[in-house]
Amino acid sequence: MNVQAKMADLGIDVSRETWGQLEAYVEILLKWQKAINLIGPATVDDIWSRHILDSAQVLPHVPKETKRLADLGTGAGFPGLVLAALRPELDVILVESDARKAAFLGEAGRRMSLKKQPKIVIGRIEAVPSAHADVVTARALAPLGTLLGWAQRHRADPAICLFHKGKDWQVELTEAQRGWDIEAHPFPSATDRDAVLLRIGDYRPRDDPGAADIRDRQSKGRRR
């Protein structure tokens, strides 16, 4: 797959400088991969499609007015570090509990010569200070219901969540809706025909009085 051409198809304009930053990212990741498991070994040979493009596809869904983005459980930096390269004006916060991976993130950011270095927060998502982010992302992290609970305290008001979800996303959404009122919109994945990028706007626990407002908006949307 020609990743650069696929990005162009998605409306993602990658300058020569940005492409160089992504190449530096891949180079340092493959070097560290020999010492610690940053990505699945089976995906190493397809890193550009499975990880870089898969992360980049989030970009068109990040509103232009976004100032701060938080990537929860970022691991090797997907999608947070990729988005930091593609949207250099963003304040990006990378939340990661593994100190070794956090060390890699710091090194990768420096090697990429990013115009604005991401803030790396080491600790459990549910325990670290709130990110107050306009956009919250997460990739291959946890079931949707759990993610919503973790993301809730890291969101500004208003904010959106952009979550990568695999082939069982509909099951996860149904399960999550038992405890949450959610405005959810799935977008087909550019890298996996069975997966989606799930965009979530307003959401509240079902026992929250404000959840009725979400249900009313969802009902009106279905009637249009």
C-alpha positions in Angstrom: 0.0 0.0 0.0 1.2 3.5 -0.9 0.7 5.1 2.5 1.4 8.6 1.3 -1.1 8.3 -1.5 -3.7 6.9 0.9 -3.2 9.8 3.2 -3.8 12.2 0.3 -7.0 10.3 -0.5 -8.1 11.0 3.0 -7.4 14.7 2.6 -4.2 14.6 4.7 -1.6 16.9 3.4 1.9 15.7 4.5 4.8 18.0 3.8 8.3 16.9 3.2 9.3 18.0 6.6 6.4 16.1 8.3 7.2 13.0 6.3 10.7 13.1 7.5 9.5 13.3 11.1 7.4 10.2 10.5 10.3 8.4 9.0 12.4 9.4 12.1 9.6 8.1 14.3 9.6 4.7 12.5 13.4 4.5 12.7 13.6 5.0 16.4 10.6 2.8 17.1 12.2 -0.2 15.2 15.4 0.4 17.1 13.7 0.3 20.5 11.4 -2.6 19.5 14.5 -4.8 19.8 14.6 -4.1 23.5 11.0 -3.6 24.5 7.7 -4.7 22.9 6.2 -1.5 21.6 4.1 -3.0 18.8 3.0 -6.5 18.0 5.9 -8.4 16.3 3.6 -9.5 13.5 2.9 -5.9 12.6 6.6 -4.8 12.3 6.8 -5.4 8.6 3.6 -3.5 7.9 4.3 -0.6 10.3 3.4 2.2 7.9 -0.1 0.9 7.2 -0.9 -0.8 10.5 0.3 2.0 12.7 1.2 5.2 10.9 -1.7 5.3 8.5 -4.1 3.8 11.1 -3.2 6.7 13.4 -3.2 9.4 10.7 -6.8 8.6 9.7 -7.9 10.3 12.9 -6.7 13.7 11.7 -9.7 14.6 9.4 -12.0 14.1 12.4 -10.1 16.5 14.7 -11.9 19.8 14.6 -9.8 22.7 13.3 -10.4 24.7 16.5 -8.9 21.9 18.6 -6.2 23.2 20.9 -5.5 20.2 23.2 -5.6 16.5 22.4 -5.1 13.7 25.0 -4.1 10.2 23.9 -4.9 7.7 26.6 -2.8 4.6 27.0 -0.7 5.8 24.1 1.8 3.0 24.3 4.3 3.5 21.4 2.5 6.9 20.6 -0.3 5.8 18.4 -2.2 7.9 17.4 -0.8 10.7 19.6 2.7 11.2 18.2 1.5 10.8 14.6 -1.1 13.5 15.2 1.5 15.7 16.9 3.5 15.6 13.7 0.5 16.2 11.4 -1.0 19.0 13.5 2.1 20.7 14.9 0.2 23.5 16.6 -1.7 21.1 18.9 -0.9 20.7 22.6 -0.7 16.9 22.7 -0.8 15.0 26.0 0.4 11.4 26.0 -0.8 9.3 29.0 1.1 6.1 29.6 1.6 4.0 32.8 4.6 2.1 31.6 7.8 4.1 32.4 9.8 2.3 29.7 7.3 3.3 27.0 7.2 6.8 28.4 11.0 7.0 28.0 10.6 5.9 24.4 8.0 8.6 23.8 10.3 11.3 25.1 13.1 10.0 22.9 10.9 9.7 19.8 9.5 13.2 20.2 13.1 14.6 20.3 14.3 12.5 17.4 11.3 13.7 15.4 12.2 17.4 16.1 8.6 18.2 16.7 7.8 21.9 16.8 5.8 21.4 20.0 6.9 18.5 22.1 4.1 16.5 23.6 3.6 16.4 27.3 4.2 12.9 28.6 2.2 11.9 31.7 3.3 8.7 33.4 0.6 7.0 35.5 -2.8 5.3 35.4 -5.4 7.0 33.3 -7.9 7.1 36.1 -5.4 8.6 38.6 -3.4 11.2 36.7 -4.6 14.9 36.7 -7.3 15.7 34.2 -6.0 16.7 30.7 -9.0 19.0 30.0 -8.6 18.1 26.4 -10.8 19.2 23.5 -10.3 15.8 21.8 -9.6 12.4 23.6 -8.2 9.5 21.6 -7.4 5.9 22.4 -6.4 2.9 20.2 -6.7 -0.7 21.1 -6.9 0.1 24.8 -10.1 -1.2 26.5 -13.8 -2.0 26.0 -15.9 1.1 25.1 -17.8 1.2 28.4 -14.5 1.3 30.3 -13.0 3.9 27.9 -15.9 6.2 28.4 -15.4 6.2 32.2 -11.7 6.9 31.8 -12.1 9.6 29.2 -14.9 11.4 31.0 -12.5 13.1 33.5 -10.0 14.1 30.8 -12.5 15.9 28.6 -13.1 19.6 28.4 -16.6 20.8 28.0 -17.5 20.4 25.2 -15.1 17.7 23.8 -15.2 14.7 21.5 -13.7 11.3 21.7 -12.2 9.4 18.8 -11.7 5.7 19.5 -10.3 3.0 17.2 -12.5 0.0 17.4 -12.3 -3.5 15.9 -14.8 -5.9 14.4 -16.8 -6.2 17.6 -17.4 -2.5 17.9 -21.2 -2.9 17.6 -21.2 -5.3 20.5 -19.1 -2.9 22.5 -21.4 0.0 21.7 -24.5 -2.0 22.7 -22.9 -3.0 26.0 -21.7 0.6 26.7 -25.2 2.0 26.1 -26.5 0.1 29.1 -24.6 2.4 31.3 -24.1 5.5 29.2 -26.2 7.8 27.0 -24.0 8.3 23.9 -23.9 10.2 20.7 -21.8 7.8 18.6 -20.9 8.0 14.9 -18.9 5.2 13.3 -16.6 5.9 10.3 -15.1 3.0 8.3 -11.4 2.4 9.0 -8.9 3.1 6.2 -6.8 0.2 7.2 -9.2 -2.6 8.3 -12.5 -3.2 6.6 -14.0 -4.7 9.8 -12.9 -1.8 12.0 -14.2 1.7 12.6 -13.2 5.0 14.0 -15.8 5.8 16.6 -16.6 9.5 17.1 -18.4 10.2 20.4 -19.8 13.6 21.2 -21.9 14.2 24.3 -22.2 11.3 26.7 -23.3 10.9 30.2 -24.0 8.1 32.7 -27.6 7.0 32.4 -28.3 8.0 36.0 -27.2 11.6 35.2 -30.2 13.9 34.8 -28.4 15.6 31.8 -28.6 12.3 29.9 -32.2 13.0 29.0 -31.0 15.9 26.8 -28.8 13.5 24.8 -31.7 11.1 24.4 -33.9 13.9 23.1 -31.3 15.0 20.6 -30.7 11.5 19.4 -34.4 11.0 19.0 -34.8 14.2 16.9 -31.8 13.2 14.8 -33.4 9.8 14.0 -36.7 11.6 13.0 -34.9 13.9 10.5 
